Amino acid sequence: MLQAPRWLDKAERKFGWLTIPNLGLLIVALQAMGFIILWFKAGSDPFAAASMVQKLVLDPQAVLAGEVWRIFTFLCIPLSQDLWMIFVLWFLYFVLGSLGHAWGEFKLTLYFLISWLSTVIASLLFSVPVDSFLFIETTFFFALATLVPDYEILIFFVLPVKIKWVALFSATLMILVPLLVGDWEYRLYVLVASLNYLLFFGPGFYQRIRMEMHRRKHQ
């Protein structure tokens, strides 16, 4: 299992006050709140629900025009707008709770803050609207899959699959494909928005590669 880089321990000693207690529960609550509001909006007027989503989207042009709240409200846009959201919320809480247990509240908070800030900065720099919490959640999922790659999850509560294979499939769809076929603005957005994962796990992967090269060289 890859260990978190040492600089995180130093950061915790200096900036431990940044820790957000029960962050996993807070994020799930934001998603649940967004889902409930849009659910009732859609029940009375589907067009009103769609219009409200547009007001929550991280739209770079709107933010630069003064609608600063969008850098926060996109976190409330639910990943699903039907009852499947119950499973989504459960899985999100499971991932965040597992990371909090493995890392502690500070590292989880820092991972989230870097993800949120890098997403906002990438959106503004490269004019890429963000209309979902999905990419940020995916970086949490990648983190858990890196820490415990052989952990099995039940797809549709039935099919056992190792988490590393689900993460690999997700990474292919959400990162590799856009990097290969997307325009250059979106490619840069994907790279910057993935900064939290690169900072936390990049040093560990680099060290592994160096050790493997050294081992092969001296065989």
C-alpha positions in Angstrom: 0.0 0.0 0.0 1.3 3.4 -0.9 2.0 5.6 2.0 1.2 9.3 2.1 4.2 11.5 1.5 6.1 12.9 4.5 5.3 16.5 3.7 1.7 15.8 4.8 2.8 15.2 8.4 4.7 18.5 8.4 1.6 20.2 7.0 -0.6 18.7 9.7 1.7 20.1 12.4 1.5 23.6 10.9 -2.0 23.8 9.5 -3.9 21.3 11.6 -6.4 24.1 12.4 -7.7 23.7 8.9 -9.2 20.3 9.7 -13.0 20.1 9.0 -14.5 17.7 11.5 -16.9 15.1 10.0 -16.0 16.2 6.5 -17.5 13.1 5.0 -20.8 13.7 6.6 -20.8 17.3 5.6 -20.2 16.5 1.9 -22.9 13.9 1.9 -25.3 16.3 3.6 -24.6 19.0 0.9 -25.3 16.4 -1.8 -28.4 15.2 -0.1 -29.6 18.8 0.4 -29.1 19.5 -3.3 -30.9 16.3 -4.3 -33.9 17.0 -2.0 -34.3 20.6 -3.3 -34.1 19.6 -6.9 -36.4 16.6 -6.3 -39.2 18.8 -5.0 -38.5 21.4 -7.7 -38.7 18.7 -10.4 -42.0 17.4 -8.9 -43.7 20.8 -9.3 -41.9 22.1 -12.4 -39.1 20.2 -14.2 -38.1 23.4 -16.0 -37.6 25.2 -12.6 -35.3 22.3 -11.4 -33.2 22.6 -14.6 -33.0 26.3 -14.2 -31.9 26.0 -10.6 -29.1 23.6 -11.6 -27.9 26.2 -14.0 -27.7 28.7 -11.2 -25.5 26.3 -9.2 -23.1 25.4 -12.0 -19.5 26.6 -11.7 -19.7 28.8 -14.8 -16.4 30.7 -15.3 -18.0 33.6 -17.1 -20.7 34.0 -14.5 -18.2 33.8 -11.7 -16.1 36.5 -13.3 -19.2 38.6 -13.8 -19.8 38.6 -10.0 -21.7 35.4 -9.3 -19.0 34.2 -6.8 -21.3 31.8 -5.0 -20.9 29.3 -7.9 -17.4 28.3 -6.7 -19.2 26.7 -3.7 -22.7 25.8 -5.0 -21.5 23.3 -7.6 -20.6 21.0 -4.7 -24.4 20.7 -4.0 -25.4 19.6 -7.5 -26.4 15.9 -6.9 -24.7 13.1 -8.8 -28.1 11.7 -9.6 -31.6 13.1 -9.6 -33.5 9.9 -9.0 -33.7 7.4 -6.2 -30.4 5.9 -7.3 -29.0 8.8 -5.4 -29.5 6.8 -2.2 -26.8 4.3 -3.3 -24.6 7.2 -4.5 -24.8 8.9 -1.1 -24.1 5.6 0.7 -21.1 4.9 -1.5 -19.8 8.5 -1.1 -20.0 8.2 2.6 -18.3 4.8 2.6 -15.3 6.2 0.5 -14.9 9.3 2.6 -15.3 7.4 5.8 -12.7 4.9 4.7 -10.2 7.6 3.7 -10.8 9.5 7.0 -10.1 6.3 8.9 -6.9 5.6 6.9 -5.5 9.1 6.8 -7.1 11.0 9.7 -9.4 14.1 9.4 -6.6 16.6 8.5 -5.3 14.7 5.4 -8.8 14.1 4.2 -9.6 17.8 4.6 -6.5 18.8 2.8 -7.2 16.3 0.0 -10.7 17.8 -0.4 -9.5 21.4 -0.2 -6.8 20.9 -2.8 -9.4 19.1 -5.1 -11.9 21.9 -4.7 -9.4 24.7 -5.2 -7.7 23.1 -8.2 -11.1 22.4 -9.7 -12.2 26.0 -9.3 -8.8 27.4 -10.6 -8.8 25.0 -13.6 -12.4 25.9 -14.4 -11.6 29.7 -14.4 -8.2 29.4 -16.2 -9.4 27.2 -19.0 -13.1 28.3 -19.2 -14.5 24.8 -18.5 -17.9 24.8 -16.8 -18.3 22.3 -13.9 -21.8 21.0 -13.6 -21.2 18.1 -11.3 -19.4 16.9 -8.2 -18.5 13.8 -10.0 -14.8 14.6 -10.8 -14.0 15.5 -7.2 -15.7 12.4 -5.9 -13.8 10.3 -8.4 -10.5 11.6 -7.0 -11.6 10.3 -3.6 -12.4 7.0 -5.1 -9.0 6.8 -6.8 -7.4 7.5 -3.5 -9.2 4.7 -1.8 -8.4 2.3 -4.7 -4.7 3.2 -4.4 -4.6 2.6 -0.7 -6.6 -0.7 -0.7 -6.5 -1.9 -4.3 -7.7 -5.4 -3.5 -10.7 -4.4 -1.5 -13.9 -5.9 -3.0 -17.0 -3.9 -3.5 -20.4 -5.3 -4.7 -21.5 -3.8 -8.0 -25.3 -3.5 -7.8 -25.0 -5.1 -4.4 -24.4 -8.5 -6.1 -21.2 -8.7 -8.2 -18.0 -8.7 -6.2 -15.2 -6.7 -8.0 -11.9 -5.5 -6.7 -11.9 -1.8 -6.3 -8.7 -1.3 -8.4 -10.5 -2.6 -11.5 -13.5 -0.2 -11.0 -11.0 2.6 -10.5 -9.1 1.7 -13.6 -12.3 1.7 -15.7 -13.3 5.0 -14.2 -9.9 6.6 -14.8 -10.0 5.4 -18.5 -13.4 7.1 -19.0 -12.8 10.3 -17.0 -9.1 11.0 -17.5 -7.4 9.0 -20.2 -10.1 9.4 -22.9 -10.4 13.2 -22.3 -6.6 13.5 -22.4 -6.4 11.7 -25.7 -9.4 13.1 -27.6 -10.4 16.3 -25.7 -9.4 19.9 -26.7 -6.3 21.3 -25.0 -8.3 23.4 -22.6 -10.1 20.4 -21.2 -6.9 18.4 -21.1 -5.3 21.1 -18.9 -8.4 21.2 -16.8 -8.3 17.5 -16.1 -4.6 17.7 -15.2 -5.0 20.6 -12.8 -8.2 19.2 -11.3 -6.3 16.0 -10.5 -3.7 17.9 -8.5 -4.8 16.4 -5.2 -4.2 12.9 -6.3 -0.9 13.7 -7.9 0.4 15.5 -4.8 -0.7 12.7 -2.4 0.4 9.7 -4.5 2.8 11.0 -7.1 5.9 10.8 -4.8 5.0 7.2 -3.8 4.6 6.1 -7.5 7.9 7.8 -8.3 9.7 6.1 -5.5 8.3 2.7 -6.6 9.5 3.3 -10.1 13.0 4.2 -8.9 13.2 1.2 -6.7 12.1 -1.1 -9.5 14.6 0.4 -11.9 17.3 0.0 -9.3 16.3 -3.6 -8.7 16.4 -4.5 -12.4 19.7 -2.8 -12.9 21.4 -4.9 -10.2 19.8 -8.2 -11.1 
